[in-house]
Amino acid sequence: MALWDRLKESASTMQTQLMAKKNDLKSGAFRDAGMAMCALVAAADGSVDPSERQRVAQLIATNEVLRNFPADDLRRRFEANLDKLTADFAFGKVSVMQEIAKAKKRPAEARAVIQIGIVIGGADGDFDKDEQAVVREACYALDLPPHEFDL
C-alpha cells in the first residue's frame, strides 16, 4: 500500500475512532488540549501561512467530534495558541504543550487529542516529519506510547 493511501486510511481510522467517543469528549481540558494540538500541528514547521491557518480553522469548524463546543470559542482558542507559536515557536511550544498535558488525567481524552493531531496533520495528504515529531512529543506530554499511534 502506498504511503499516501496508508496516510489517508490512518486519518480516516482516527476520525472514526473519535466519532465513537464523541459523547465522552466534552470536558474543558479536552477542548483546550485539542485546540493546542491543532495549533501545534499547523505550526510544526515553524511557520503558518494564511492558507494553512484557514484550512485548519475550517477542519476544526467542520469536525463532528468538536461540535460539542461553540465554533467561535474553538477558533479563538486555536488562534491564541497559534499566535503564541508564531511569535516565538520555542517559547510558545512550552505553553502549548502545557495545554495539551491538561488531558493527561483522562486516557480516552488524551488519546483523542493525539488522534486529532493525526487527523489535522494528515488532512492535506502529507503528515510530514515535523508534524509527526510534534505529535510524538505530545504523546510524551500525555504519557502515551507513540508507537500506539504508529509514530
Disulfide bonds with the S-S distance in Angstrom:
none
